[in-house]
Each structure stands twice: as structure tokens, then as C-alpha cells.
Amino acid sequence: MDDKTAFKPSLRLIDATMLVAGSMIGSGIFIVSADITRNVGSAGWLLFVWLITGFMTLTAALSYGELSAMFPKAGGQYVYLKEAYNPLVGFLYGWSFFTVIQTATIAAVGVAFAKFTAYLIPGLSEDLVALDLGFVTISPAQLLSILVIVLLTFINTRGVNSGKIVQTVFTMAKLLSLLALIVFGLFALKTSVWQQNWHNAWNIHGLKPDGTVTNYTLIAGLGAVASAMVGSIFSSDSWNNVTFIAGEIRNPQRNIGLSLALGTLIVTLIYLLTNVMYTGVLSLHDIAAADKDRVGVVASTQIFGSWGTVIIALLIMVSTFGCNNGLIMSGARVYYSMAKDGLFFKQVGSLNKNSVPGFGLWLQCIFACLWSLSGKYGNLLDMISFVVVVFYVLTIMGIFILRKKMPGANRPYKAFGYPVLPVVYMLMGVAFCLLLIRYKPTYTWPGLLITLTGIPVYYLIGGRKTGNDIQMELEAEAKQI
């Protein structure tokens, strides 16, 4: 099949930018500010957590521009890690990506879509039981999540243009809707609430839903910021999905780096403005104590009255539907690249008649549906946050390694602010991981163990032999460059 088909470069700059922004914006921005507020307790620190997360995301995206221009092919971060280090490191990323990072994220976003659909159709609630199999009960929300995942997978097997249309339309819709929510929220701003929230904006402390305050030492305060960033980092994650689909982007050396910069900048600004709006219409206690952490619902009700719940439900449905399309579209390209290297199922390394990795898309679909049924994907996403940042740090460190390893390589785009900004990101990433190890070990060790299970898998599938062959090819390529 691959002799007759190949990836078709069909995505323009606008499509790639919408993939970046659309994959980032799911349901997190409407939820995680509650947990952030409980950790830091003040408006200034709430904004600071989002600002520092945005800075890290932008810095990483601008740094990835150099790598995407050097290796403009399907696989993205897996390819960068393989080229900078060795096939084992690349495989461990791909293994984590397949087992939890991408498939569990798809499941979580799918269930978020279903949860908010239940606001409009109560019969789809996650609290109801649709099937009781004895060993597991399945809610209507989980079944709807599976239906959405299957539908979007089918659309993407029809070719990249089908997925592109869905992505661009839904991302444009949610960006405009979010901007409208921000504008209406700022018009509904309550002066008394705003003044109360910003009166002592930089006093960091714990704030429980019952109003109890916990004072911090300096180190504990840093730990609270790191804990708070778990939510904001996941809400800002998946920006790198566009690098996975590089083989289908027109002029990838230019457009991948540019789409990363534009997409992450747009989302960072929207996230900051959304949280400014929250502090203008809701007290900090209301944000921290929001029912099931649904801050967006509480804020929308304050802005639009009884229609607020319907409006925010529709917005989140559009947001999560578009987000999942981007995740599904891009994820299968990583498994495709791994299979091409002999490090994944052989069938995943083939393209269907529509020039997309159909087998990989359906395999990803099956695992995402299983996570939807498990009900445990939320915990696993929290646990993997540590590993996600570790791989980001390793990838950015790869820029330094590759400049030494391949000094004469063609670099149409170079990392912005090199070497200062990449070093700053690495230091911040390492500090974040160390603080999580100290203050929230449940977020670190399980995710690390999931990643390390990939080591025996790598050798069981013949990774040593395959890896040696890949390494020899990489070294020969480096010498030629």
C-alpha cells in the first residue's frame, strides 16, 4: 500500500495553527482554575500560574520550531528524541504516548463532551447506569464518549482533508465563542468582587472550599505553585501535536514553527483573559468551591443568568469535539513513525487508500474507548504530568545535543532566544518536577513506572537489534549532514 500512497501535504498555515490551538483548548480552562485557586488562594497567584505556564508553553513551542524545521516528517517529538539521543529514548516517549498520554487524553476529552451534553440531555448523565456488566457499570456519558471517538476516528480515516475541515471549523467556532464569553464577562464585571479579589492579590495561601485558609512557608508556597500548575499545564498541553503530522503540512520547514508560535500565543492570551474575567465576576471562594470544579458554568450563570448553563454547555461541547478531532488526527502519526522503525505493530506503518494511517487510527480508537470505560483516565492523566514535562525538557535539551552532533545541518529556523530561553525552560521544568516529587509524589512515581515498563517491551519486540540498525542509520545521516 505504501508503494502507491504517501502522506499528502494538504494542510495550510491556518490549518496547522488551528490544529495547535484546537488541540490545546478542551474543557480544562473551564475547570482547573478551581483547583489552582485552592492551592494558591489569591487572584495574583492564580494569574501568575497561568502566566508562567503560558511562558513555558511559548518557550517550548518556539524551541520546537528548530527541531520541526530540521526534521519535517511524521512523528514529531518521537523523531526528535530518537535523533538527539537514541531509539530507546524515542520509544519510551512513544510508549508513554500510546499507553496513556494521547489515548487517555482522548478518553478524558470525550467524557468531558458527554458530561456537558448531559446539561442539555439529562438522560446522558455520568451518574446514570446504561449497562451493568457485573464487573463494571457503564454510564450513558461513557457510551456517548465512545460514539464521539469512533465517529471522529472514522472521519479521519477518510483522509486528512476531512479531519482538516472539522478541525478548522470547530476551532474557529470555539475561539470566537471564548472571546465572546470574555467580552460579555468583562461587561458584567462586578466592581466590589474585583476589588475584593485584587485587594491582597499576592498573599499566597491554601483556600479550602469551606473558606479555611492555610498559610505557607516559602518552600511550601513553591510546592503549592507546582501543584497548581498540574492543571494549567494539562490545559495547555497537546500544542506539539502539529509536529506529529508534519508530513501533511505544506512548506513544513516554515509553517510548523510559525503555527506553533501563533497557536500557543493565541491560546495563552485567551487563557489569561478568561481568568481575568473569572476574577471579575466571581469571588475567590466561589471559584475554589465551584460544584465539581466547573468554574465556567458558575461564571456563565453569573453573566447570562438562567441561560448560562446552556451557553457554557454548548461552548464546551464545541470545544471538546474540536479538541478530540485534533488529538485523534495527529496521534496516529507517532505510532506510524514507530512502526516504520520496527518498534511498533507492522500494520500501523502502512497508509490506507486515503493516504492516512488507518490501522493506527483504529488501534488508537480502541485504546481510547477502553480508557473511557475504565473510569480511571483522570487519575492517570494527573500521574503522567510529571513524565510529560520530563520529555519536554529532554526534547529541548536535544537542541543543544543536535547543534553539537549535527553542526552543519540545515536549520531554516533557529530556536528563539537560544541558548537563554531553552535553558530557562529546562530549569523551570526540572524545578516543577522536583517540587512535584517532594509535594505530590502520587503525581510522579506512577507515571514514571508506566514509562519504564516500556524498557522490557522495547527489548521483547527486538528493540536492541532494531535500535542498533536505526542508530547506525542516524550516525550515517549525521555524517552526511
Secondary structure, 3 states (H helix, E strand, C coil): CCCCCCCCCCECHHHHHHHHHHHHCCCHHHCCHHHHHHHHCCHHHHHHHHHHHHHHHHHHHHHHHHHHHHCCCCCCHHHHHHHHCCHHHHHHHHHHHHHHHHHHHHHHHHHHHHHHHCCCCHHHCCCCCCEECCCCEECHHHHHHHHHHHHHHHHHHCCHHHHHHHHHHHHHHHHHHHHHHHHHHHHCCCHHHHHHHHCCCCCCEEECCCCCEEECCHHHHHHHHHHHHHHHHHHCCCCCHHHHCHHHECCHHHHHHHHHHHHHHHHHHHHHHHHHHHHHHCCHHHHHCCHHHCHHHHHHHHHHHHHHHHHHHHHHHHHHHHHHHHHHHHHHHHHHHHHHCCCCCHHHHCCCCCCCCHHHHHHHHHHHHHHHHHCCHHHHHHHHHHHHHHHHHHHHHHHHHHHHHCCCCCCCCCCCCCCHHHHHHHHHHHHHHHHHHHHCHHHCHHHHHHHHCHHHHHHHCCHHHHHHHHHHHHHHHHHHC
